[in-house]
Amino acid sequence: MSEVIMYCTRFCPYCISADRLLTRKGVEIRKIAVDHDRQLWREMEQRSGRQTVPQIFIGDYHVGGYDDLAALERDGELDPLLEPLLDETRNN
């Protein structure tokens, strides 16, 4: 089963914006809070190649941060990435 994973911190405004955008789309997000866990932060860095939050994955696809997510939305490319997840949710 594919899922949306977001490495985040609790008070990051970009994390909050990404959460709102994805929630409006109707997908569930598995949030991994890295603000007080150095091991999870290293996992995020290793998996994404980046040192900033949020880092968002849709299935195996690394979206990047909030600006990348917003660009996908603006360009009409986010819904096709999310559609398989929404189909799984509807069918369960």
C-alpha positions in Angstrom: 0.0 0.0 0.0 1.3 3.4 -0.9 1.2 6.3 1.5 2.1 9.9 1.9 5.0 10.4 4.4 6.0 13.8 5.6 9.1 14.3 7.7 8.3 17.5 9.7 8.7 19.5 12.8 5.8 20.5 15.0 6.0 24.3 14.5 7.4 24.7 11.0 5.1 26.9 8.9 6.0 25.1 5.7 5.1 21.8 7.3 1.7 23.2 8.4 1.1 24.5 4.9 1.9 21.1 3.4 -0.3 19.3 5.9 -3.2 21.6 5.0 -2.8 21.2 1.3 -2.6 17.4 1.4 -5.5 17.2 3.9 -7.6 19.3 1.6 -6.8 16.7 -1.1 -8.3 14.0 1.1 -5.2 12.0 1.7 -3.9 10.7 5.0 -0.4 11.7 5.9 2.0 9.7 8.1 3.9 12.4 9.8 7.3 11.7 11.2 8.3 14.4 13.7 12.1 14.9 13.5 12.4 17.9 15.8 13.5 16.0 18.9 14.9 12.8 17.4 18.3 13.0 15.8 18.1 9.5 14.4 14.9 10.3 12.5 16.5 13.5 11.3 19.4 11.5 9.9 16.9 9.1 8.3 15.2 12.0 6.6 18.5 13.4 5.4 19.7 10.1 4.1 16.4 9.3 2.3 15.8 12.7 0.8 19.3 14.1 0.4 18.1 17.3 2.0 18.5 18.9 5.4 15.2 20.9 5.6 11.6 20.2 6.6 9.2 19.2 5.4 10.4 16.3 3.2 7.4 14.7 1.5 7.1 11.3 -0.2 4.2 10.1 -2.1 4.7 6.4 -2.3 8.4 6.0 -3.4 8.4 9.4 -5.1 10.3 12.1 -3.3 8.3 15.3 -3.8 10.7 17.5 -1.8 9.5 20.3 0.4 6.5 22.5 0.5 7.6 24.7 -2.4 7.9 21.6 -4.5 4.5 20.3 -3.4 2.9 23.7 -4.2 4.5 23.8 -7.6 3.1 20.3 -8.4 -0.4 21.6 -7.3 0.0 24.8 -9.4 1.1 22.8 -12.5 -1.8 20.3 -12.1 0.6 17.4 -11.4 -0.3 16.7 -7.8 -3.7 15.1 -8.3 -2.4 12.4 -10.7 0.3 11.5 -8.1 -2.3 11.3 -5.3 -5.1 9.5 -7.3 -3.8 5.9 -6.6 -3.8 6.7 -2.9 -7.3 8.2 -3.1 -8.5 5.1 -5.0 -7.1 2.8 -2.3 -8.9 4.8 0.3 -12.2 4.7 -1.6 -12.0 1.0 -2.1 -11.4 0.1 1.5 
